[in-house]
Amino acid sequence: MKVIKELRELQTPELHTRLQEFKKELLKLKIEVGAGTGSASSGKVRRTKKNIARILTLLNEREVQRQ
């Protein structure tokens, strides 16, 4: 769980930045898969989606802690 440890160390604005980066990467990967050029990138799509979910989970946890 190296990824989650790295994400937990980031501040909230940095998490938002990383979230945007992952969303852009996911869009590019989906375009590649749709065009038929990214058949080997299906694993990357899955990892990117999971990273997005991890970041959203951390942001929600922090929001709940603030309340």
CORGIUR-V282636 format. One line per field, one symbol per residue. burial: b if it has 9 or more other C-alpha atoms within 8 Angstrom, else e. Layout:
burial->???
This chain:
burial->eeeeeebeeeeeeebeeebeebbebbeebbebbeeeebeebbeebeebbebbebbbebbeeeeeeee
